Amino acid sequence: MLDCIWIDCPYCGECFETSVDCSAGNQHYIEDCQICCRPIEVYVSTHSDGSLADVSAGRDDD
């Protein structure tokens, strides 16, 4: 189950759309910003039914 999400890049401040696979449960992965190409740490939380609960993004160098 792919959900479209919007992420604010913690480096350049631009917002971009990406997708997340909620069927994989809670996740932590690196995705490059589509604008400035810097690595963003993405944290995805899901509910027990597999629906999206929360998404947060942070700098890779924090």
VORO-10103 format. One line per field, with one value per residue (C-alpha): residue number from 1; z, y, x. Coordinates in steps of 0.1 Angstrom, whole numbers, always signed. Layout:
k <- (NUM  ...)
zz <- (Z  ...)
yy <- (Y  ...)
xx <- (X  ...)
! end
This chain:
k <- (1  2  3  4  5  6  7  8  9  10  11  12  13  14  15  16  17  18  19  20  21  22  23  24  25  26  27  28  29  30  31  32  33  34  35  36  37  38  39  40  41  42  43  44  45  46  47  48  49  50  51  52  53  54  55  56  57  58  59  60  61  62)
zz <- (+0  -12  +3  -11  +14  +14  +30  +39  +33  +65  +43  +16  +31  -1  +0  -23  -28  -24  -16  +13  +16  +47  +44  +56  +90  +109  +89  +90  +57  +38  +8  -12  -15  -50  -50  -34  -35  +2  +23  +45  +73  +70  +99  +91  +118  +110  +129  +136  +107  +83  +78  +80  +115  +112  +90  +101  +83  +97  +86  +80  +99  +131)
yy <- (+0  +32  +65  +99  +122  +156  +162  +195  +193  +202  +215  +237  +241  +231  +208  +177  +148  +112  +79  +55  +18  +15  -23  -25  -11  +14  +24  +45  +52  +78  +96  +123  +156  +160  +196  +199  +162  +161  +130  +132  +107  +97  +81  +65  +53  +31  +21  -16  -17  -6  +29  +58  +74  +99  +109  +130  +141  +151  +160  +131  +151  +157)
xx <- (+0  +17  +8  +18  +34  +49  +83  +99  +136  +156  +184  +169  +134  +116  +86  +84  +61  +72  +56  +59  +50  +29  +26  +63  +53  +74  +105  +136  +154  +175  +160  +177  +159  +144  +155  +190  +199  +211  +203  +172  +165  +128  +109  +76  +52  +21  -9  -16  -40  -12  -24  +0  +3  +32  +61  +91  +122  +156  +191  +215  +242  +223)
! end
